[in-house]
Amino acid sequence: MDSDLRARRRDDAAEAATTWSDLADNPFRADRDRIVASPFFARLGGVTQVVSAAGSGLLHNRLTHSLKVAQVARAISDRLLATPDAAELIGKFGGLEPDVAEAAALAHDLGHPPFGHLGEQVLDRVARHRFGLADGFEGNAQSFRILTTTDVRGPSAVGLDLTAAVRAAVLKYPWARLHRPEPHPSAMPNPPRGAAEPADAPGTGSSKFSAYSTELDDVEGARAPYAGLIEPWQQTIEASVMDTADDIAYAIHDIQDFHRIGVLQHAPVATELGQWLAHALELAGLDSATLAAQTRRPGRSLELLRRRMHARDSWVVDDDAFADAVARVHTELVDGLLASGFDGSIEAEQATAAFSARWTSRLVGGITVLESPSTRSGHVTLRPAQWHEVAVLKFVHRQFVLLRPELALHQRGQASLITTLVDALDAWLGDRDEESRLPRRLHDLVELAYAEFTELASVSPELLVGATGEPVTGEDAVRGLARGRAVIDFVSSLTDRQAVSLLDALSGRSSQPWSDSFVL
């Protein structure tokens, strides 16, 4: 990597080191240490990956997932740097530091709220509709907000004071929900992944984004060293490594865990994949209406996946590669791992570990660097064979775990819990008689958000808009936004169990006094 670029990527790390005691001399490793030492990182052990771990016996949570993503990101980085052609190409786009990619992987889920993606959806809806926050809530944006703003354990007590390189590497979707950068990537003919508006909520901006309006100055500062090297909407190389590692870990390790606890059953997976392999040509000939009406019949959902891939990712999708991927997953997963079940024996543990190691090796071995990638891909991506295999593995996870009816029942209760908790905290903030007895952290978050929105109104008033897109003016309106953002910040920083116990306390259902020094 060019020495001048390296210096710029480190940002003000040298200055920070004079006021902060880190275990590592390398500023990127110091960043990694600060992230791991953060209580926001520790809380991930109590945050749902798919469904709540409490009482369910599930093994996966956001902490174990983040550790595995970091492991894979490190392996990808080492492999790419050991490949001369790849290393030379990487240098053209800003370079690759394994410590940066690993730090970003450890940090990428810091902002995920209680109850996983379900909590994210509920908080976004509440933020926009109840509090009028145009940015709503997004887990990736919340992660960046924690790293740059709400965690106070860096030298400046505002964020963690991470280097520019690590801050940029966390930006999986390097744009705001609305406005920035200009032109906004959502307006592109073929938008990057996540940049398009959700089909069920037109006019709300990108479905995925990595920064709220209040953190856009941090985005610009972090990405300044890459100006002219990558497009404004493109990930840095290290962000692309982290994103690919996230896909690999999600595709393999969740399947492994759900097999261990018996949620992922042999018969339905075998039937779905087997029926598609046996009747691929027949299924390909069905019109869309007929296919949509028959989704409960085996093979149809997999055929719908193939068609969605053609519609979204024509740059890489290939029917032969898709068929090969289905066949490989059938052999390795259905005829291999799932066929014998999991009984806790040494043999079962070894088979599970071998499945994970074999697939991780295969997918990491399929990493490549593209000089001119599609807008739907980063510079670091998977070769077509492995790309299709990840798509099929993720399909199995979604179809046979996420869409289970009993999970929907579980999640409806969690959605109600989060909504009620937000209502209770908002009511507490509105009670003038109780103002002096507010949780200190909630009080501090209100003041922080008010200062941010006041500054935004002064410096970039076009960014201070409500959920309807209208400018927000006046003291009371700004206070209202600050109050909403503070409640969202507060609730999203809870673990699953903390959310349950806090609502019990606020509802009078608990006889124990609430006490949690991190939250309060």
C-alpha positions as CSV (number, residue, x, y, z in Angstrom):
1,M,0.0,0.0,0.0
2,D,1.3,3.5,-0.8
3,S,2.8,5.1,2.3
4,D,1.0,8.4,1.9
5,L,-2.3,6.6,1.6
6,R,-1.5,4.5,4.7
7,A,-0.9,7.6,6.7
8,R,-4.1,9.2,5.5
9,R,-6.1,6.0,6.3
10,R,-4.7,6.1,9.9
11,D,-6.3,9.6,10.2
12,D,-5.4,11.0,13.7
13,A,-4.4,7.7,15.2
14,A,-1.0,9.0,16.3
15,E,-2.6,11.9,18.2
16,A,-5.1,9.6,19.8
17,A,-2.4,7.2,20.9
18,T,-0.9,9.9,23.1
19,T,-4.0,10.2,25.2
20,W,-5.2,6.6,25.2
21,S,-3.6,3.4,26.5
22,D,-3.9,0.6,23.9
23,L,-2.4,-2.9,24.0
24,A,-1.2,-2.7,20.4
25,D,1.2,-0.3,18.8
26,N,-0.4,-0.8,15.4
27,P,-3.3,1.7,15.3
28,F,-5.5,-0.8,13.4
29,R,-5.0,-3.4,16.0
30,A,-5.7,-0.7,18.6
31,D,-9.0,-0.1,16.9
32,R,-9.8,-3.8,17.0
33,D,-8.9,-3.8,20.8
34,R,-11.2,-0.9,21.5
35,I,-14.1,-2.5,19.7
36,V,-13.7,-5.8,21.6
37,A,-13.4,-3.9,24.9
38,S,-16.6,-2.0,24.2
39,P,-19.7,-3.0,26.2
40,F,-21.7,-2.6,23.0
41,F,-19.6,-5.6,21.8
42,A,-20.1,-7.6,25.0
43,R,-23.9,-7.1,24.8
44,L,-24.0,-9.0,21.5
45,G,-23.8,-12.2,23.5
46,G,-27.4,-11.5,24.6
47,V,-28.7,-10.4,21.2
48,T,-30.6,-12.6,18.9
49,Q,-29.1,-13.9,15.7
50,V,-32.3,-15.5,14.4
51,V,-34.7,-16.1,17.3
52,S,-34.3,-15.4,21.0
53,A,-31.7,-17.6,22.7
54,A,-33.6,-17.5,26.0
55,G,-35.1,-20.9,26.6
56,S,-34.8,-22.0,23.0
57,G,-31.5,-23.8,23.2
58,L,-30.1,-21.9,20.2
59,L,-26.3,-21.6,20.0
60,H,-25.9,-18.6,17.8
61,N,-26.0,-15.0,18.9
62,R,-24.7,-11.8,17.4
63,L,-21.4,-12.2,19.3
64,T,-20.5,-15.6,18.1
65,H,-21.6,-14.6,14.6
66,S,-19.3,-11.5,14.7
67,L,-16.4,-13.6,15.9
68,K,-16.9,-16.0,13.0
69,V,-17.2,-13.2,10.5
70,A,-13.9,-11.8,11.8
71,Q,-12.2,-15.2,11.4
72,V,-13.4,-15.5,7.8
73,A,-12.4,-11.9,7.0
74,R,-8.9,-12.6,8.3
75,A,-8.7,-15.7,6.2
76,I,-9.9,-13.9,3.0
77,S,-7.4,-11.0,3.6
78,D,-4.5,-13.4,4.1
79,R,-5.4,-15.3,1.0
80,L,-5.8,-12.2,-1.2
81,L,-2.5,-10.7,-0.1
82,A,-0.7,-13.9,-0.8
83,T,-1.9,-13.9,-4.4
84,P,0.3,-11.5,-6.4
85,D,-2.2,-10.5,-9.1
86,A,-5.0,-9.9,-6.5
87,A,-2.6,-7.9,-4.2
88,E,-1.6,-5.7,-7.1
89,L,-5.2,-5.0,-8.1
90,I,-6.2,-4.3,-4.5
91,G,-3.5,-1.6,-4.3
92,K,-5.3,0.3,-7.0
93,F,-8.4,0.7,-4.8
94,G,-6.9,1.7,-1.5
95,G,-5.2,-1.5,-0.3
96,L,-6.0,-4.1,2.3
97,E,-4.9,-4.4,5.9
98,P,-6.1,-7.7,7.5
99,D,-6.4,-5.9,10.9
100,V,-8.8,-3.4,9.4
101,A,-11.0,-6.0,7.8
102,E,-11.0,-8.0,11.1
103,A,-11.9,-4.9,13.1
104,A,-14.8,-4.1,10.7
105,A,-16.1,-7.6,11.0
106,L,-16.1,-7.5,14.8
107,A,-17.9,-4.1,14.7
108,H,-20.4,-4.7,11.9
109,D,-23.3,-5.9,14.1
110,L,-22.8,-3.6,17.1
111,G,-26.0,-1.7,16.3
112,H,-28.3,-4.7,16.0
113,P,-31.2,-4.3,18.5
114,P,-32.9,-6.9,20.7
115,F,-34.5,-9.8,18.8
116,G,-32.4,-9.5,15.7
117,H,-33.8,-8.4,12.3
118,L,-37.3,-8.4,13.8
119,G,-36.3,-5.7,16.3
120,E,-34.7,-3.8,13.5
121,Q,-37.9,-3.7,11.5
122,V,-40.0,-2.7,14.5
123,L,-37.7,0.1,15.6
124,D,-37.5,1.4,12.0
125,R,-41.3,1.6,11.8
126,V,-41.7,3.2,15.2
127,A,-38.9,5.7,14.5
128,R,-40.5,6.9,11.3
129,H,-44.2,6.8,12.1
130,R,-44.2,7.7,15.8
131,F,-41.2,10.0,16.1
132,G,-41.1,11.4,12.5
133,L,-37.4,10.5,12.1
134,A,-36.8,10.4,8.3
135,D,-33.7,8.2,8.9
136,G,-35.7,5.7,10.9
137,F,-33.6,2.9,12.3
138,E,-31.1,0.7,10.5
139,G,-28.7,-1.7,12.2
140,N,-25.7,-0.8,10.0
141,A,-26.3,2.9,10.6
142,Q,-26.7,2.3,14.3
143,S,-23.3,0.4,14.3
144,F,-21.6,3.4,12.7
145,R,-23.4,5.8,15.2
146,I,-22.1,3.7,18.1
147,L,-18.5,3.7,16.8
148,T,-18.5,7.5,16.1
149,T,-20.9,9.0,18.6
150,T,-22.6,7.1,21.4
151,D,-19.8,4.9,22.7
152,V,-17.8,7.2,25.0
153,R,-14.8,5.1,25.6
154,G,-12.4,6.6,23.1
155,P,-9.9,9.4,23.9
156,S,-12.3,12.2,23.0
157,A,-15.3,10.5,24.8
158,V,-17.2,10.8,21.5
159,G,-17.2,7.4,19.8
160,L,-14.1,5.2,19.8
161,D,-11.9,7.5,17.8
162,L,-11.2,4.8,15.3
163,T,-8.9,5.3,12.3
164,A,-10.4,6.4,9.0
165,A,-9.7,3.0,7.5
166,V,-11.7,1.1,10.0
167,R,-14.6,3.6,10.0
168,A,-14.7,3.3,6.2
169,A,-14.5,-0.5,6.4
170,V,-17.6,-0.6,8.6
171,L,-19.6,1.2,5.9
172,K,-21.2,-1.8,4.2
173,Y,-23.7,0.5,2.5
174,P,-21.8,3.8,2.2
175,W,-24.7,6.1,1.8
176,A,-27.5,7.7,3.9
177,R,-31.1,6.7,3.6
178,L,-31.8,9.9,1.6
179,H,-29.8,12.7,0.0
180,R,-26.1,11.6,0.3
181,P,-24.1,11.1,-1.7
182,E,-25.4,13.0,-4.6
183,P,-26.6,11.7,-6.9
184,H,-28.0,9.1,-4.5
185,P,-27.3,5.5,-5.5
186,S,-31.0,4.7,-5.3
187,A,-31.4,6.7,-8.6
188,M,-28.9,4.5,-10.5
189,P,-30.4,2.3,-13.3
190,N,-29.1,-0.8,-11.4
191,P,-28.7,0.3,-7.8
192,P,-26.2,-1.3,-5.5
193,R,-27.5,-4.0,-3.1
194,G,-29.6,-2.3,-0.5
195,A,-29.7,1.1,-2.2
196,A,-33.1,0.7,-3.8
197,E,-36.3,1.7,-2.0
198,P,-38.3,-1.2,-0.4
199,A,-41.2,-2.2,-2.7
200,D,-43.7,-2.0,0.2
201,A,-42.6,1.4,1.3
202,P,-42.0,3.7,-1.7
203,G,-40.6,7.2,-0.9
204,T,-38.8,6.2,2.3
205,G,-35.3,6.0,0.8
206,S,-32.9,3.1,0.6
207,S,-33.8,-0.1,2.3
208,K,-30.3,-0.5,3.6
209,F,-27.8,2.3,4.5
210,S,-24.8,2.7,6.9
211,A,-25.2,6.2,8.3
212,Y,-27.8,8.6,9.7
213,S,-27.8,12.2,8.7
214,T,-26.1,13.1,12.0
215,E,-23.0,11.0,11.2
216,L,-22.5,12.1,7.5
217,D,-19.5,14.2,8.4
218,D,-17.8,11.1,9.8
219,V,-18.7,9.2,6.6
220,E,-17.1,11.9,4.5
221,G,-14.0,12.0,6.7
222,A,-13.6,8.3,6.7
223,R,-13.9,8.0,3.0
224,A,-11.8,11.1,2.0
225,P,-8.6,9.0,1.6
226,Y,-10.4,6.9,-1.1
227,A,-11.5,9.8,-3.2
228,G,-10.7,9.1,-6.9
229,L,-9.9,5.4,-6.1
230,I,-13.4,4.1,-5.7
231,E,-16.9,5.5,-6.6
232,P,-18.8,7.3,-3.8
233,W,-21.3,4.4,-3.6
234,Q,-18.6,1.6,-3.6
235,Q,-17.3,-0.2,-0.6
236,T,-13.6,0.0,0.3
237,I,-11.7,-3.2,-0.2
238,E,-11.8,-4.0,3.5
239,A,-15.6,-3.3,3.6
240,S,-16.0,-5.7,0.7
241,V,-14.0,-8.3,2.5
242,M,-16.1,-7.9,5.6
243,D,-19.3,-8.1,3.6
244,T,-18.3,-11.3,1.8
245,A,-17.1,-12.8,5.1
246,D,-20.5,-12.0,6.6
247,D,-22.3,-13.8,3.7
248,I,-20.0,-16.9,4.1
249,A,-20.5,-17.0,7.9
250,Y,-24.2,-16.6,7.6
251,A,-24.5,-19.3,4.9
252,I,-22.5,-21.9,6.8
253,H,-22.5,-21.4,10.6
254,D,-26.2,-20.7,11.1
255,I,-27.1,-23.9,9.2
256,Q,-24.5,-25.8,11.3
257,D,-26.1,-24.5,14.6
258,F,-29.7,-25.2,13.5
259,H,-28.7,-28.8,12.5
260,R,-27.2,-29.2,16.0
261,I,-30.5,-28.4,17.8
262,G,-32.7,-30.3,15.4
263,V,-34.5,-27.3,13.8
264,L,-33.1,-28.0,10.3
265,Q,-34.7,-31.3,9.3
266,H,-33.5,-33.7,6.6
267,A,-36.9,-34.5,4.9
268,P,-38.1,-31.1,3.9
269,V,-34.7,-29.9,2.7
270,A,-34.2,-33.2,0.7
271,T,-37.6,-32.9,-0.9
272,E,-37.2,-29.3,-1.9
273,L,-33.8,-29.7,-3.5
274,G,-34.4,-33.2,-4.9
275,Q,-37.7,-32.2,-6.6
276,W,-36.1,-29.2,-8.2
277,L,-33.1,-31.3,-9.5
278,A,-35.5,-33.9,-10.9
279,H,-37.9,-31.4,-12.5
280,A,-35.8,-28.3,-13.3
281,L,-36.9,-28.1,-16.9
282,E,-40.5,-28.6,-16.1
283,L,-40.4,-26.0,-13.4
284,A,-38.6,-23.5,-15.7
285,G,-41.5,-23.8,-18.1
286,L,-44.2,-22.8,-15.6
287,D,-45.5,-19.2,-15.9
288,S,-45.0,-16.9,-13.0
289,A,-48.7,-16.9,-11.8
290,T,-48.8,-20.7,-11.7
291,L,-45.5,-20.9,-9.9
292,A,-46.5,-18.3,-7.3
293,A,-49.8,-20.3,-6.7
294,Q,-47.8,-23.5,-6.1
295,T,-45.1,-22.3,-3.7
296,R,-46.1,-24.9,-1.0
297,R,-45.2,-27.7,-3.5
298,P,-41.6,-28.9,-3.3
299,G,-39.2,-27.4,-5.8
300,R,-41.3,-24.3,-6.5
301,S,-39.6,-22.0,-3.9
302,L,-36.2,-22.9,-5.3
303,E,-37.3,-22.1,-8.8
304,L,-38.5,-18.8,-7.6
305,L,-35.1,-18.1,-6.2
306,R,-33.5,-18.9,-9.6
307,R,-35.8,-16.4,-11.3
308,R,-35.1,-13.7,-8.7
309,M,-31.4,-14.2,-9.2
310,H,-31.8,-13.6,-12.9
311,A,-33.8,-10.5,-12.3
312,R,-31.4,-9.0,-9.8
313,D,-28.0,-10.3,-10.6
314,S,-27.8,-11.0,-14.3
315,W,-24.1,-10.0,-14.1
316,V,-23.2,-13.3,-12.5
317,V,-26.2,-15.7,-12.5
318,D,-25.8,-18.8,-14.7
319,D,-28.3,-21.7,-14.8
320,D,-25.7,-24.4,-15.1
321,A,-23.8,-22.9,-12.1
322,F,-27.1,-22.8,-10.2
323,A,-27.9,-26.4,-10.9
324,D,-24.4,-27.4,-9.9
325,A,-24.8,-25.5,-6.7
326,V,-28.1,-27.2,-5.8
327,A,-26.5,-30.6,-6.6
328,R,-23.5,-29.8,-4.4
329,V,-25.6,-28.6,-1.5
330,H,-27.8,-31.7,-1.8
331,T,-24.8,-34.0,-1.7
332,E,-22.9,-32.2,1.1
333,L,-25.9,-31.1,3.3
334,V,-28.8,-33.4,2.6
335,D,-27.0,-36.7,1.9
336,G,-24.1,-35.8,4.2
337,L,-24.7,-33.7,7.3
338,L,-28.5,-33.9,7.7
339,A,-28.8,-37.6,6.8
340,S,-27.5,-38.9,10.1
341,G,-29.0,-36.3,12.3
342,F,-27.3,-34.8,15.4
343,D,-27.3,-36.9,18.6
344,G,-24.5,-35.2,20.5
345,S,-22.0,-38.0,19.9
346,I,-18.3,-37.5,19.0
347,E,-19.1,-38.7,15.5
348,A,-21.9,-36.1,15.1
349,E,-19.7,-33.3,16.5
350,Q,-16.9,-34.3,14.1
351,A,-19.3,-34.4,11.1
352,T,-20.6,-31.0,11.9
353,A,-17.1,-29.5,12.4
354,A,-15.9,-31.1,9.1
355,F,-18.9,-29.7,7.2
356,S,-18.1,-26.2,8.5
357,A,-14.4,-26.4,7.8
358,R,-14.9,-27.9,4.3
359,W,-17.4,-25.3,3.2
360,T,-15.4,-22.4,4.7
361,S,-12.3,-23.6,2.9
362,R,-14.2,-23.9,-0.4
363,L,-15.8,-20.5,-0.2
364,V,-12.8,-18.6,1.0
365,G,-10.9,-20.4,-1.8
366,G,-13.5,-19.0,-4.3
367,I,-12.7,-15.4,-3.4
368,T,-11.6,-13.1,-6.3
369,V,-11.0,-9.4,-7.0
370,L,-12.8,-7.7,-9.8
371,E,-11.3,-4.6,-11.4
372,S,-14.7,-3.4,-12.8
373,P,-17.4,-5.0,-10.7
374,S,-21.2,-4.7,-11.2
375,T,-22.9,-2.1,-9.2
376,R,-24.4,-5.1,-7.3
377,S,-21.0,-6.3,-6.1
378,G,-17.9,-5.0,-4.3
379,H,-14.4,-5.4,-5.7
380,V,-14.0,-8.5,-3.6
381,T,-16.5,-11.2,-4.3
382,L,-17.0,-14.9,-4.9
383,R,-16.4,-16.7,-8.2
384,P,-19.6,-17.8,-9.9
385,A,-19.6,-21.3,-8.6
386,Q,-19.2,-20.3,-5.0
387,W,-21.5,-17.3,-5.4
388,H,-24.4,-19.6,-6.4
389,E,-23.6,-22.1,-3.6
390,V,-23.9,-19.3,-1.0
391,A,-27.2,-18.3,-2.5
392,V,-28.5,-21.8,-2.2
393,L,-27.2,-22.3,1.4
394,K,-28.9,-19.0,2.4
395,F,-32.1,-20.2,0.7
396,V,-32.1,-23.3,2.9
397,H,-31.6,-21.2,6.0
398,R,-34.4,-18.8,5.1
399,Q,-36.9,-21.4,3.8
400,F,-36.5,-24.0,6.5
401,V,-35.6,-21.8,9.5
402,L,-36.7,-18.2,9.1
403,L,-40.1,-19.0,7.5
404,R,-41.2,-21.6,10.1
405,P,-44.7,-20.8,11.4
406,E,-43.6,-21.2,15.1
407,L,-40.9,-18.6,14.6
408,A,-43.6,-16.1,13.3
409,L,-45.6,-16.7,16.5
410,H,-42.5,-16.1,18.6
411,Q,-41.7,-12.9,16.7
412,R,-45.1,-11.4,17.0
413,G,-44.8,-11.3,20.7
414,Q,-41.3,-9.8,20.5
415,A,-42.6,-7.1,18.1
416,S,-45.3,-6.2,20.6
417,L,-42.8,-6.1,23.4
418,I,-40.5,-3.6,21.7
419,T,-43.3,-1.4,20.7
420,T,-44.7,-1.3,24.2
421,L,-41.3,-0.6,25.6
422,V,-40.8,2.4,23.3
423,D,-44.2,3.7,24.3
424,A,-43.4,3.3,28.0
425,L,-40.1,5.1,27.8
426,D,-41.5,7.9,25.7
427,A,-44.3,8.4,28.2
428,W,-41.7,8.6,31.0
429,L,-39.8,11.2,29.1
430,G,-43.0,13.2,28.8
431,D,-43.8,13.1,32.5
432,R,-42.5,16.4,33.9
433,D,-42.9,15.2,37.5
434,E,-40.5,12.3,36.8
435,E,-37.9,14.3,34.8
436,S,-35.4,14.3,37.6
437,R,-35.6,10.5,38.0
438,L,-35.0,9.5,34.4
439,P,-32.3,6.9,33.7
440,R,-29.2,8.9,33.4
441,R,-28.2,7.3,30.1
442,L,-31.6,8.1,28.6
443,H,-31.3,11.7,29.7
444,D,-27.8,12.0,28.3
445,L,-28.9,10.5,25.0
446,V,-31.7,13.1,24.7
447,E,-29.2,15.9,25.2
448,L,-26.7,14.4,22.8
449,A,-29.4,14.0,20.1
450,Y,-30.7,17.6,20.7
451,A,-27.2,19.0,20.2
452,E,-26.7,17.0,17.0
453,F,-30.0,18.1,15.5
454,T,-29.5,21.7,16.5
455,E,-26.1,21.7,14.8
456,L,-27.6,19.9,11.7
457,A,-30.3,22.6,11.5
458,S,-27.5,25.3,11.5
459,V,-25.0,23.6,9.2
460,S,-27.1,21.5,6.8
461,P,-30.8,22.3,7.3
462,E,-31.7,20.4,4.1
463,L,-30.8,17.2,6.0
464,L,-33.1,17.9,9.0
465,V,-36.4,16.7,7.6
466,G,-39.2,14.7,9.1
467,A,-40.6,11.4,7.9
468,T,-42.8,13.2,5.4
469,G,-39.8,14.9,3.9
470,E,-40.8,18.4,5.1
471,P,-38.1,20.6,6.8
472,V,-38.1,20.5,10.6
473,T,-38.0,23.9,12.2
474,G,-38.6,25.3,15.7
475,E,-37.4,24.4,19.1
476,D,-40.3,22.0,20.0
477,A,-39.9,20.1,16.7
478,V,-36.2,19.6,17.1
479,R,-36.7,18.5,20.7
480,G,-39.3,16.0,19.5
481,L,-36.8,14.5,17.0
482,A,-34.1,14.4,19.7
483,R,-36.4,12.6,22.1
484,G,-37.4,10.0,19.5
485,R,-33.7,9.4,18.5
486,A,-32.8,9.0,22.2
487,V,-35.5,6.4,22.9
488,I,-34.4,4.5,19.8
489,D,-30.8,4.6,20.8
490,F,-31.6,3.5,24.3
491,V,-33.8,0.5,23.3
492,S,-31.5,-0.6,20.6
493,S,-28.6,-0.9,23.1
494,L,-30.5,-3.5,25.2
495,T,-30.0,-7.2,25.1
496,D,-33.0,-9.4,24.6
497,R,-33.2,-10.2,28.3
498,Q,-32.7,-6.5,29.3
499,A,-35.6,-5.5,27.1
500,V,-37.9,-8.1,28.7
501,S,-36.9,-7.2,32.3
502,L,-37.1,-3.4,31.7
503,L,-40.6,-3.7,30.4
504,D,-41.6,-5.9,33.3
505,A,-40.2,-3.2,35.7
506,L,-42.0,-0.4,33.8
507,S,-45.3,-2.4,33.8
508,G,-45.1,-3.2,37.5
509,R,-44.8,-6.9,36.8
510,S,-41.4,-7.2,38.5
511,S,-40.9,-7.1,42.2
512,Q,-37.1,-6.6,41.7
513,P,-35.7,-3.0,41.2
514,W,-34.2,-2.5,37.8
515,S,-30.5,-2.1,37.8
516,D,-28.0,-2.2,35.0
517,S,-25.1,0.2,35.1
518,F,-24.4,0.0,31.3
519,V,-28.0,0.8,30.3
520,L,-28.8,3.3,33.0
